[in-house]
Amino acid sequence: MPELPEVEVTRLGIAPELTGRTVSGVVLRTPRLRYPLPQSLARRLTGCTLLAIDRRGKYLLLDFGAGSLLLHLGMSGSLRLLKIGTPPAKHDHLDLEFGRILLRLRDPRRFGAALWLAGNPSRHPLLATLGQEPLEEGFTPLWLFERTRGKNAPIKQTLMDSHLVVGIGNIYASESLFRAGIDPRTPAGRISYRRYQRLVPEVRSTLAAAIAAGGSSLRDFVHSDGSAGYFQQQYFVYGRAGEACRVCGGTVRSLRQANRATFHCPRCQR
């Protein structure tokens, strides 16, 4: 699933090209993805100017003034900038046309979403319960320390709880905990403030490094221009079970947590 870095890379790729442009057409090729697609989208958007593209967690918000189009890439989706008239492929479900260029949503598994939100988007049920953005100032060691007191859930699952912190998915939780030297099974409430002082900067730096590398191109994710991300070449532990740790030379291990694979180095993470 595209995580925060991949969604931010997508936003950075499409925003300069589309912001300030006017929608000239909308094409829907399926009645629904995760949710039904708004059949009134062409009527609502044609002739409207795109004012801004924002991100909230793993959601993109295309601001048209009178409302926002919420986009989610699901498990395998991507957004591409293409020339108008480019023939659609099998899994290309939605086009927003902006004169000579178009924004195309591709989603092979159809777990993504495209919804029209009138009014304040932050009040929509999909966004209203989202937690702190990890790249914003409010995500501090003290903030995370205070909100994990009494929590018995493992720290990896806690980092992936979107009601607490948004956008830190399986890949970046594993990588951040390795960089901070914390065992992913440690109960969040037992981690000291001193260790959170190390973890929070590592979460930030891991996400920033992933964005700088264009995200992780696993399975179907590509940039808006069709190119791949390269952060997977920098992984310390994710997907490297049985291989030598890049730091200590020990063996990277995998385990299951909440039905998700967790990767860690027993020597480096305690």
Backbone as CSV, one residue per row, in Angstrom:
resi,resn,N_x,N_y,N_z,CA_x,CA_y,CA_z,C_x,C_y,C_z
1,MET,0.843,-1.195,0.000,0.000,0.000,0.000,0.880,1.248,0.000
2,PRO,0.608,2.218,-0.895,1.329,3.485,-0.811,1.161,4.110,0.571
3,GLU,2.278,4.489,1.194,2.264,5.097,2.517,2.503,6.591,2.379
4,LEU,2.691,7.272,3.503,2.803,8.734,3.467,3.839,9.229,2.450
5,PRO,5.063,8.688,2.420,6.029,9.210,1.446,5.572,9.092,-0.004
6,GLU,4.950,7.956,-0.358,4.504,7.781,-1.737,3.388,8.765,-2.087
7,VAL,2.486,9.006,-1.138,1.399,9.955,-1.396,1.951,11.376,-1.488
8,GLU,2.928,11.697,-0.644,3.531,13.036,-0.704,4.329,13.216,-1.990
9,VAL,5.034,12.190,-2.417,5.750,12.260,-3.696,4.762,12.498,-4.840
10,THR,3.627,11.826,-4.785,2.596,12.032,-5.802,2.104,13.475,-5.780
11,ARG,1.832,13.986,-4.590,1.366,15.365,-4.476,2.384,16.344,-5.046
12,LEU,3.644,16.137,-4.695,4.697,17.034,-5.187,4.850,16.954,-6.701
13,GLY,4.504,15.802,-7.271,4.624,15.642,-8.712,3.499,16.280,-9.500
14,ILE,2.282,16.247,-8.954,1.137,16.739,-9.721,0.777,18.184,-9.402
15,ALA,1.073,18.645,-8.195,0.642,19.988,-7.800,1.198,21.095,-8.698
16,PRO,2.497,21.108,-9.019,3.007,22.192,-9.874,2.391,22.208,-11.263
17,GLU,1.995,21.028,-11.753,1.460,20.931,-13.109,-0.030,21.282,-13.190
18,LEU,-0.764,21.058,-12.106,-2.216,21.181,-12.180,-2.800,22.371,-11.423
19,THR,-2.130,22.844,-10.394,-2.671,23.949,-9.600,-2.869,25.187,-10.477
20,GLY,-4.054,25.754,-10.411,-4.392,26.918,-11.219,-5.012,26.578,-12.559
21,ARG,-5.051,25.301,-12.922,-5.658,24.894,-14.185,-7.153,24.618,-14.011
22,THR,-7.884,24.689,-15.100,-9.329,24.489,-15.097,-9.681,23.129,-15.673
23,VAL,-10.606,22.439,-15.031,-11.035,21.123,-15.489,-11.855,21.274,-16.768
24,SER,-11.455,20.560,-17.806,-12.175,20.613,-19.078,-13.032,19.377,-19.321
25,GLY,-12.843,18.352,-18.497,-13.651,17.146,-18.652,-13.332,16.122,-17.588
26,VAL,-14.265,15.234,-17.362,-14.099,14.146,-16.388,-14.600,12.860,-17.033
27,VAL,-13.829,11.780,-16.890,-14.225,10.487,-17.450,-14.206,9.448,-16.337
28,LEU,-15.334,8.780,-16.123,-15.444,7.678,-15.179,-15.592,6.374,-15.961
29,ARG,-14.804,5.356,-15.627,-14.873,4.093,-16.355,-15.339,2.925,-15.489
30,THR,-15.689,3.206,-14.265,-16.209,2.174,-13.376,-17.199,2.827,-12.421
31,PRO,-18.215,2.111,-11.964,-19.176,2.723,-11.048,-18.654,2.878,-9.627
32,ARG,-17.632,2.082,-9.252,-17.150,2.171,-7.883,-15.724,1.651,-7.752
33,LEU,-15.042,2.160,-6.742,-13.790,1.592,-6.266,-14.114,1.028,-4.887
34,ARG,-13.434,1.497,-3.845,-13.830,1.057,-2.510,-15.235,1.542,-2.181
35,TYR,-15.553,2.739,-2.673,-16.889,3.319,-2.519,-17.399,3.670,-3.916
36,PRO,-18.725,3.864,-4.069,-19.240,4.292,-5.368,-18.612,5.617,-5.789
37,LEU,-18.280,5.727,-7.069,-17.754,6.994,-7.581,-18.897,7.976,-7.779
38,PRO,-18.663,9.264,-7.470,-19.727,10.261,-7.640,-20.078,10.429,-9.118
39,GLN,-21.252,10.031,-9.499,-21.647,10.115,-10.901,-21.858,11.560,-11.355
40,SER,-21.972,12.472,-10.393,-22.148,13.890,-10.714,-20.822,14.625,-10.848
41,LEU,-19.717,13.892,-10.844,-18.405,14.531,-10.797,-18.141,15.415,-12.010
42,ALA,-18.514,14.956,-13.206,-18.287,15.768,-14.406,-19.052,17.086,-14.323
43,ARG,-20.303,17.022,-13.862,-21.106,18.238,-13.731,-20.521,19.177,-12.679
44,ARG,-20.028,18.616,-11.592,-19.491,19.444,-10.510,-18.165,20.113,-10.873
45,LEU,-17.301,19.375,-11.594,-15.929,19.843,-11.763,-15.650,20.553,-13.089
46,THR,-16.352,20.224,-14.140,-16.066,20.841,-15.432,-16.235,22.354,-15.344
47,GLY,-15.183,23.068,-15.715,-15.180,24.524,-15.631,-14.639,25.069,-14.323
48,CYS,-14.326,24.194,-13.367,-13.795,24.633,-12.067,-12.265,24.662,-12.093
49,THR,-11.701,25.583,-11.335,-10.252,25.730,-11.255,-9.713,25.033,-10.008
50,LEU,-8.657,24.292,-10.182,-8.021,23.608,-9.066,-7.169,24.614,-8.303
51,LEU,-7.520,24.876,-7.048,-6.852,25.905,-6.260,-5.617,25.393,-5.535
52,ALA,-5.663,24.169,-5.074,-4.535,23.618,-4.315,-4.684,22.109,-4.211
53,ILE,-3.559,21.443,-3.952,-3.566,20.005,-3.671,-2.879,19.794,-2.333
54,ASP,-3.620,19.296,-1.372,-3.112,19.062,-0.032,-3.097,17.567,0.267
55,ARG,-2.406,17.221,1.355,-2.371,15.836,1.801,-2.767,15.763,3.265
56,ARG,-3.589,14.764,3.611,-3.908,14.475,5.005,-3.690,12.983,5.199
57,GLY,-2.616,12.636,5.922,-2.268,11.228,6.048,-1.967,10.646,4.676
58,LYS,-2.693,9.604,4.308,-2.519,8.968,3.006,-3.562,9.423,1.992
59,TYR,-4.305,10.483,2.323,-5.331,11.014,1.427,-4.822,12.274,0.729
60,LEU,-5.189,12.430,-0.539,-4.962,13.671,-1.265,-6.274,14.433,-1.360
61,LEU,-6.181,15.741,-1.231,-7.362,16.604,-1.304,-7.139,17.639,-2.387
62,LEU,-7.929,17.543,-3.459,-7.877,18.517,-4.544,-8.932,19.581,-4.271
63,ASP,-8.488,20.776,-3.948,-9.361,21.859,-3.505,-9.869,22.647,-4.714
64,PHE,-11.189,22.623,-4.911,-11.807,23.374,-6.005,-12.641,24.548,-5.497
65,GLY,-12.444,24.931,-4.259,-13.162,26.073,-3.713,-14.524,25.688,-3.164
66,ALA,-15.426,25.277,-4.020,-16.773,24.888,-3.595,-16.789,23.522,-2.928
67,GLY,-15.700,22.815,-3.018,-15.583,21.486,-2.434,-14.235,20.898,-2.783
68,SER,-13.986,19.692,-2.287,-12.700,19.032,-2.524,-12.936,17.614,-3.037
69,LEU,-12.074,17.186,-3.929,-12.073,15.804,-4.379,-11.048,15.048,-3.549
70,LEU,-11.519,14.063,-2.776,-10.642,13.234,-1.957,-10.214,12.024,-2.772
71,LEU,-8.917,11.768,-2.814,-8.376,10.627,-3.533,-7.533,9.781,-2.590
72,HIS,-7.705,8.469,-2.669,-6.895,7.530,-1.914,-6.412,6.459,-2.875
73,LEU,-5.142,6.090,-2.784,-4.557,5.169,-3.754,-4.769,3.705,-3.408
74,GLY,-5.379,3.426,-2.261,-5.680,2.047,-1.909,-4.433,1.196,-1.749
75,MET,-4.517,-0.058,-2.170,-3.402,-0.991,-2.030,-2.413,-0.888,-3.185
76,SER,-2.876,-0.500,-4.353,-2.016,-0.609,-5.539,-2.227,0.528,-6.528
77,GLY,-2.817,1.635,-6.080,-3.153,2.697,-7.015,-2.010,3.660,-7.285
78,SER,-2.175,4.434,-8.347,-1.216,5.486,-8.695,-1.930,6.546,-9.508
79,LEU,-1.371,7.752,-9.501,-1.875,8.855,-10.309,-0.817,9.221,-11.335
80,ARG,-1.237,9.362,-12.594,-0.308,9.683,-13.673,-0.740,10.945,-14.383
81,LEU,0.238,11.751,-14.746,0.012,12.892,-15.625,0.317,12.455,-17.053
82,LEU,-0.665,12.595,-17.950,-0.533,12.112,-19.319,-1.042,13.152,-20.302
83,LYS,-0.701,12.986,-21.568,-1.235,13.844,-22.617,-2.689,13.483,-22.864
84,ILE,-3.495,14.477,-23.130,-4.899,14.227,-23.441,-4.981,13.298,-24.656
85,GLY,-5.880,12.350,-24.610,-6.025,11.405,-25.696,-5.257,10.118,-25.516
86,THR,-4.447,10.009,-24.437,-3.721,8.765,-24.171,-4.720,7.645,-23.911
87,PRO,-4.673,6.557,-24.677,-5.656,5.473,-24.494,-5.582,4.878,-23.088
88,PRO,-6.724,4.601,-22.472,-6.718,4.011,-21.126,-6.374,2.530,-21.178
89,ALA,-5.752,2.054,-20.103,-5.499,0.636,-19.930,-6.614,0.015,-19.091
90,LYS,-6.504,-1.275,-18.830,-7.578,-2.018,-18.184,-7.965,-1.436,-16.830
91,HIS,-6.999,-1.017,-16.027,-7.272,-0.608,-14.653,-7.282,0.911,-14.468
92,ASP,-7.429,1.656,-15.562,-7.509,3.123,-15.492,-8.974,3.515,-15.331
93,HIS,-9.335,4.002,-14.134,-10.746,4.156,-13.791,-11.271,5.586,-13.810
94,LEU,-10.392,6.569,-13.688,-10.857,7.956,-13.578,-9.861,8.889,-14.241
95,ASP,-10.367,9.792,-15.093,-9.553,10.842,-15.709,-10.107,12.201,-15.333
96,LEU,-9.231,13.104,-14.926,-9.562,14.521,-14.815,-8.782,15.231,-15.912
97,GLU,-9.488,15.855,-16.838,-8.843,16.498,-17.978,-8.648,17.986,-17.702
98,PHE,-7.428,18.446,-17.979,-7.083,19.858,-17.793,-6.492,20.373,-19.109
99,GLY,-7.339,20.596,-20.083,-6.843,21.048,-21.375,-6.052,19.966,-22.076
100,ARG,-4.748,20.199,-22.255,-3.913,19.257,-22.999,-3.345,18.140,-22.139
101,ILE,-3.522,18.198,-20.837,-3.016,17.129,-19.982,-4.158,16.548,-19.147
102,LEU,-3.952,15.355,-18.653,-4.971,14.738,-17.803,-4.312,14.055,-16.616
103,LEU,-5.072,13.946,-15.554,-4.671,13.212,-14.358,-5.460,11.914,-14.356
104,ARG,-4.754,10.781,-14.363,-5.414,9.486,-14.488,-5.161,8.641,-13.243
105,LEU,-6.248,8.117,-12.674,-6.171,7.220,-11.528,-6.195,5.781,-12.011
106,ARG,-5.134,5.068,-11.688,-5.031,3.635,-11.993,-5.116,2.872,-10.678
107,ASP,-5.940,1.825,-10.636,-6.132,1.096,-9.382,-6.502,-0.358,-9.690
108,PRO,-5.503,-1.230,-9.864,-5.793,-2.624,-10.232,-6.687,-3.361,-9.234
109,ARG,-6.505,-3.129,-7.940,-7.283,-3.869,-6.942,-8.589,-3.174,-6.543
110,ARG,-8.759,-1.951,-6.971,-9.976,-1.172,-6.696,-10.235,-0.981,-5.198
111,PHE,-9.167,-0.811,-4.426,-9.309,-0.495,-3.008,-9.138,1.004,-2.755
112,GLY,-8.927,1.772,-3.808,-8.770,3.213,-3.660,-10.114,3.904,-3.526
113,ALA,-10.069,5.233,-3.558,-11.304,5.999,-3.387,-11.201,7.333,-4.112
114,ALA,-12.342,7.802,-4.575,-12.495,9.146,-5.131,-13.865,9.642,-4.676
115,LEU,-13.872,10.611,-3.787,-15.114,11.104,-3.193,-15.166,12.622,-3.271
116,TRP,-16.370,13.140,-3.482,-16.573,14.591,-3.478,-16.977,15.031,-2.077
117,LEU,-16.221,15.979,-1.520,-16.493,16.478,-0.176,-16.891,17.942,-0.254
118,ALA,-18.124,18.231,0.105,-18.585,19.623,0.162,-18.265,20.181,1.545
119,GLY,-17.950,21.457,1.614,-17.681,22.080,2.902,-16.284,21.767,3.407
120,ASN,-16.128,21.784,4.725,-14.824,21.570,5.357,-14.447,20.093,5.290
121,PRO,-13.406,19.726,4.536,-13.075,18.299,4.385,-12.637,17.643,5.691
122,SER,-12.101,18.416,6.622,-11.612,17.837,7.871,-12.735,17.232,8.705
123,ARG,-13.981,17.585,8.393,-15.113,17.047,9.146,-15.651,15.746,8.563
124,HIS,-15.152,15.357,7.404,-15.625,14.110,6.804,-15.201,12.935,7.678
125,PRO,-16.033,11.891,7.806,-15.699,10.752,8.670,-14.358,10.097,8.375
126,LEU,-13.914,10.109,7.122,-12.633,9.489,6.799,-11.448,10.294,7.321
127,LEU,-11.666,11.583,7.561,-10.572,12.458,7.979,-10.688,12.936,9.419
128,ALA,-11.899,12.972,9.944,-12.148,13.599,11.249,-11.417,12.907,12.398
129,THR,-11.184,11.603,12.274,-10.566,10.865,13.377,-9.075,10.615,13.174
130,LEU,-8.490,11.213,12.147,-7.070,11.002,11.894,-6.217,11.718,12.937
131,GLY,-5.083,11.136,13.237,-4.209,11.663,14.278,-3.203,12.682,13.775
132,GLN,-2.118,12.799,14.502,-1.078,13.797,14.257,-0.283,13.487,12.989
133,GLU,0.026,14.509,12.221,0.916,14.362,11.081,2.356,14.256,11.585
134,PRO,3.091,13.203,11.221,4.433,13.016,11.768,5.480,14.000,11.264
135,LEU,5.206,14.702,10.178,6.168,15.670,9.663,5.850,17.099,10.101
136,GLU,4.814,17.268,10.910,4.469,18.594,11.406,5.032,18.818,12.800
137,GLU,5.042,20.075,13.246,5.692,20.451,14.498,5.089,19.762,15.720
138,GLY,3.801,19.420,15.656,3.145,18.831,16.810,3.620,17.434,17.158
139,PHE,4.308,16.786,16.248,4.808,15.434,16.500,6.166,15.552,17.189
140,THR,6.150,15.535,18.510,7.359,15.704,19.313,7.549,14.505,20.232
141,PRO,8.758,14.321,20.766,8.962,13.224,21.731,8.035,13.319,22.931
142,LEU,7.837,14.524,23.449,6.968,14.677,24.610,5.531,14.336,24.261
143,TRP,5.058,14.779,23.112,3.691,14.482,22.678,3.475,12.971,22.595
144,LEU,4.413,12.256,21.957,4.250,10.809,21.782,4.405,10.086,23.118
145,PHE,5.333,10.540,23.941,5.519,9.933,25.259,4.248,10.044,26.096
146,GLU,3.644,11.223,26.134,2.448,11.434,26.951,1.272,10.613,26.456
147,ARG,1.140,10.444,25.149,-0.014,9.732,24.595,0.154,8.222,24.554
148,THR,1.290,7.749,24.981,1.479,6.305,25.029,1.523,5.763,26.452
149,ARG,1.358,6.652,27.435,1.367,6.152,28.817,0.185,5.207,29.022
150,GLY,0.462,4.064,29.606,-0.581,3.079,29.875,-0.921,2.196,28.688
151,LYS,-0.298,2.405,27.527,-0.585,1.584,26.353,0.237,0.301,26.383
152,ASN,-0.438,-0.830,26.279,0.243,-2.120,26.263,0.512,-2.631,24.856
153,ALA,-0.065,-1.972,23.863,0.153,-2.405,22.481,1.626,-2.241,22.110
154,PRO,2.175,-3.133,21.276,3.566,-2.990,20.830,3.776,-1.655,20.122
155,ILE,4.979,-1.129,20.226,5.266,0.194,19.675,5.068,0.228,18.157
156,LYS,5.363,-0.874,17.463,5.160,-0.841,16.002,3.690,-0.655,15.654
157,GLN,2.813,-1.398,16.317,1.383,-1.231,16.062,0.901,0.152,16.477
158,THR,1.488,0.688,17.522,1.113,2.032,17.980,1.470,3.081,16.942
159,LEU,2.654,2.966,16.349,3.056,3.920,15.309,2.146,3.832,14.088
160,MET,1.569,2.660,13.859,0.715,2.464,12.692,-0.755,2.773,12.969
161,ASP,-1.068,3.196,14.183,-2.445,3.547,14.549,-2.775,4.932,14.001
162,SER,-3.577,4.988,12.958,-3.867,6.266,12.295,-4.677,7.223,13.164
163,HIS,-5.273,6.719,14.244,-5.975,7.608,15.157,-4.993,8.359,16.056
164,LEU,-3.767,7.867,16.129,-2.729,8.520,16.919,-1.776,9.311,16.020
165,VAL,-1.173,8.615,15.049,-0.246,9.230,14.095,-0.640,8.740,12.707
166,VAL,-0.650,9.613,11.728,-1.108,9.211,10.396,0.058,8.928,9.455
167,GLY,-0.161,7.951,8.571,0.728,7.767,7.434,1.926,6.882,7.631
168,ILE,2.201,6.432,8.888,3.359,5.575,9.111,2.910,4.131,8.926
169,GLY,3.091,3.606,7.758,2.660,2.247,7.462,3.716,1.221,7.839
170,ASN,3.548,0.021,7.340,4.364,-1.116,7.746,5.845,-0.929,7.438
171,ILE,6.131,-0.424,6.249,7.532,-0.256,5.850,8.243,0.714,6.771
172,TYR,7.660,1.908,6.932,8.371,2.979,7.616,8.345,2.834,9.129
173,ALA,7.386,2.087,9.664,7.420,1.768,11.087,8.602,0.836,11.372
174,SER,8.771,-0.195,10.559,9.896,-1.120,10.744,11.229,-0.409,10.600
175,GLU,11.362,0.421,9.579,12.627,1.110,9.343,12.938,2.129,10.437
176,SER,11.930,2.865,10.900,12.145,3.872,11.946,12.568,3.226,13.251
177,LEU,11.933,2.115,13.602,12.273,1.433,14.853,13.680,0.848,14.786
178,PHE,14.085,0.370,13.621,15.468,-0.095,13.496,16.433,1.062,13.727
179,ARG,16.197,2.167,13.084,17.098,3.310,13.211,17.181,3.817,14.652
180,ALA,16.079,3.661,15.382,16.050,4.110,16.773,16.545,3.038,17.737
181,GLY,16.784,1.816,17.252,17.273,0.750,18.098,16.253,0.205,19.073
182,ILE,14.973,0.211,18.692,13.893,-0.220,19.578,13.259,-1.496,19.042
183,ASP,13.117,-2.486,19.894,12.456,-3.730,19.527,10.991,-3.434,19.204
184,PRO,10.490,-3.853,18.044,9.111,-3.532,17.646,8.056,-4.142,18.559
185,ARG,8.427,-5.121,19.370,7.478,-5.771,20.277,7.342,-5.066,21.614
186,THR,8.169,-4.071,21.884,8.143,-3.380,23.168,6.817,-2.656,23.362
187,PRO,6.140,-2.866,24.504,4.900,-2.108,24.752,5.169,-0.602,24.719
188,ALA,4.331,0.138,24.017,4.550,1.580,23.839,4.620,2.303,25.174
189,GLY,3.829,1.851,26.149,3.797,2.519,27.445,5.023,2.294,28.293
190,ARG,5.870,1.351,27.910,7.081,1.073,28.679,8.319,1.751,28.112
191,ILE,8.158,2.437,26.996,9.293,3.126,26.385,9.503,4.462,27.086
192,SER,10.719,4.735,27.481,11.036,5.942,28.238,11.010,7.176,27.353
193,TYR,10.902,8.321,28.010,10.938,9.590,27.287,12.254,9.736,26.536
194,ARG,13.344,9.280,27.142,14.656,9.382,26.493,14.676,8.606,25.176
195,ARG,14.056,7.437,25.167,14.045,6.651,23.933,13.114,7.261,22.892
196,TYR,12.030,7.911,23.334,11.178,8.632,22.380,11.914,9.828,21.793
197,GLN,12.840,10.386,22.550,13.646,11.489,22.018,14.516,11.032,20.851
198,ARG,14.775,9.745,20.796,15.502,9.204,19.650,14.551,8.738,18.558
199,LEU,13.432,8.136,18.957,12.518,7.566,17.974,11.871,8.619,17.086
200,VAL,11.369,9.687,17.677,10.636,10.689,16.887,11.507,11.289,15.781
201,PRO,12.746,11.723,16.071,13.578,12.212,14.963,13.856,11.162,13.898
202,GLU,13.946,9.892,14.315,14.192,8.846,13.330,12.970,8.607,12.442
203,VAL,11.769,8.716,13.008,10.562,8.639,12.188,10.583,9.756,11.154
204,ARG,10.866,10.961,11.606,10.905,12.118,10.695,11.956,11.933,9.599
205,SER,13.154,11.521,10.000,14.236,11.411,9.025,13.994,10.263,8.048
206,THR,13.383,9.180,8.522,13.068,8.063,7.635,12.054,8.482,6.583
207,LEU,10.996,9.168,7.014,9.985,9.627,6.065,10.568,10.646,5.086
208,ALA,11.398,11.558,5.607,12.004,12.575,4.739,12.937,11.934,3.713
209,ALA,13.711,10.939,4.156,14.613,10.257,3.226,13.836,9.514,2.150
210,ALA,12.712,8.917,2.549,11.889,8.205,1.576,11.298,9.160,0.546
211,ILE,10.846,10.314,0.995,10.305,11.311,0.064,11.392,11.776,-0.895
212,ALA,12.592,12.037,-0.357,13.700,12.482,-1.199,14.082,11.438,-2.238
213,ALA,13.901,10.147,-1.896,14.238,9.063,-2.822,13.086,8.722,-3.755
214,GLY,11.985,9.465,-3.648,10.846,9.196,-4.519,9.942,8.099,-4.022
215,GLY,10.044,7.767,-2.713,9.212,6.729,-2.145,9.743,5.343,-2.459
216,SER,8.932,4.337,-2.130,9.285,2.943,-2.371,8.401,2.386,-3.478
217,SER,8.988,1.952,-4.564,8.209,1.365,-5.657,8.137,-0.139,-5.462
218,LEU,7.111,-0.570,-4.748,6.816,-1.983,-4.557,5.491,-2.265,-5.253
219,ARG,5.402,-3.410,-5.921,4.186,-3.780,-6.649,3.863,-2.736,-7.710
220,ASP,2.800,-1.935,-7.524,2.294,-1.111,-8.618,2.621,0.379,-8.515
221,PHE,3.229,0.839,-7.401,3.384,2.287,-7.249,4.440,2.851,-8.191
222,VAL,4.066,3.925,-8.899,4.990,4.721,-9.696,4.657,6.184,-9.491
223,HIS,5.600,7.050,-9.861,5.388,8.486,-9.759,4.382,8.958,-10.800
224,SER,4.036,10.228,-10.719,3.076,10.794,-11.668,3.604,10.806,-13.096
225,ASP,4.940,10.697,-13.265,5.508,10.639,-14.617,5.852,9.216,-15.034
226,GLY,5.463,8.242,-14.205,5.697,6.844,-14.538,7.010,6.281,-14.043
227,SER,7.871,7.113,-13.455,9.152,6.630,-12.953,8.989,5.969,-11.589
228,ALA,10.023,5.237,-11.178,9.968,4.490,-9.921,10.684,5.229,-8.800
229,GLY,10.296,4.909,-7.560,11.019,5.392,-6.392,12.144,4.427,-6.050
230,TYR,13.082,4.897,-5.206,14.261,4.091,-4.949,14.571,3.896,-3.468
231,PHE,13.641,4.240,-2.579,13.962,4.116,-1.163,14.148,2.659,-0.750
232,GLN,13.539,1.716,-1.471,13.711,0.305,-1.118,15.171,-0.125,-1.159
233,GLN,16.011,0.601,-1.907,17.429,0.280,-1.949,18.141,0.674,-0.653
234,GLN,17.469,1.486,0.189,18.068,1.929,1.438,17.530,1.179,2.660
235,TYR,16.647,0.221,2.452,16.057,-0.482,3.589,17.146,-1.136,4.453
236,PHE,17.013,-0.972,5.759,17.870,-1.682,6.696,17.296,-3.055,7.019
237,VAL,15.973,-3.137,7.208,15.384,-4.410,7.631,14.184,-4.856,6.802
238,TYR,13.365,-3.933,6.315,12.111,-4.330,5.673,12.372,-5.243,4.472
239,GLY,11.718,-6.408,4.478,11.848,-7.351,3.377,13.184,-8.064,3.299
240,ARG,14.016,-7.939,4.366,15.371,-8.502,4.321,15.551,-9.671,5.295
241,ALA,14.473,-10.361,5.638,14.575,-11.487,6.565,15.577,-12.523,6.055
242,GLY,16.470,-12.963,6.972,17.482,-13.939,6.617,18.764,-13.341,6.075
243,GLU,18.757,-12.061,5.771,19.949,-11.389,5.257,20.748,-10.771,6.406
244,ALA,21.977,-10.389,6.112,22.840,-9.792,7.126,22.432,-8.357,7.401
245,CYS,22.412,-7.999,8.682,22.136,-6.615,9.070,23.224,-5.707,8.518
246,ARG,22.838,-4.592,7.952,23.798,-3.668,7.355,24.658,-2.970,8.408
247,VAL,24.250,-3.034,9.670,24.983,-2.348,10.728,25.865,-3.303,11.524
248,CYS,25.280,-4.395,12.052,26.027,-5.276,12.955,26.455,-6.587,12.320
249,GLY,25.896,-6.928,11.174,26.233,-8.179,10.522,25.420,-9.362,10.980
250,GLY,24.552,-9.155,11.982,23.671,-10.225,12.434,22.599,-10.522,11.403
251,THR,21.685,-11.409,11.747,20.649,-11.831,10.796,19.353,-11.074,11.046
252,VAL,18.817,-10.483,10.001,17.520,-9.814,10.094,16.432,-10.867,10.228
253,ARG,15.519,-10.657,11.171,14.442,-11.600,11.437,13.095,-11.007,11.056
254,SER,12.122,-11.887,10.862,10.749,-11.443,10.620,9.835,-12.103,11.634
255,LEU,8.750,-11.439,11.950,7.727,-11.985,12.840,6.391,-11.400,12.425
256,ARG,5.317,-11.938,12.966,3.974,-11.457,12.638,3.427,-10.632,13.788
257,GLN,2.920,-9.457,13.469,2.253,-8.602,14.438,0.963,-8.099,13.809
258,ALA,-0.160,-8.406,14.447,-1.466,-7.990,13.936,-1.620,-8.370,12.463
259,ASN,-1.197,-9.592,12.127,-1.303,-10.130,10.765,-0.465,-9.376,9.745
260,ARG,0.538,-8.643,10.209,1.458,-7.945,9.304,2.877,-8.417,9.581
261,ALA,3.695,-8.472,8.556,5.091,-8.855,8.723,5.884,-7.707,9.335
262,THR,6.671,-8.031,10.337,7.570,-7.073,10.971,8.996,-7.571,10.780
263,PHE,9.886,-6.672,10.415,11.286,-7.028,10.214,12.142,-6.265,11.219
264,HIS,13.119,-6.959,11.803,13.951,-6.307,12.810,15.268,-7.047,12.955
265,CYS,16.243,-6.409,13.589,17.519,-7.009,13.905,17.587,-7.199,15.411
266,PRO,17.597,-8.440,15.911,17.612,-8.672,17.357,18.828,-8.075,18.057
267,ARG,19.947,-7.945,17.350,21.148,-7.374,17.971,21.046,-5.857,18.124
268,CYS,20.534,-5.208,17.095,20.499,-3.738,17.100,19.291,-3.179,17.825
269,GLN,18.208,-3.960,17.917,16.958,-3.464,18.484,16.649,-4.199,19.771
270,ARG,16.654,-3.447,20.886,16.428,-4.058,22.194,15.400,-3.254,22.987
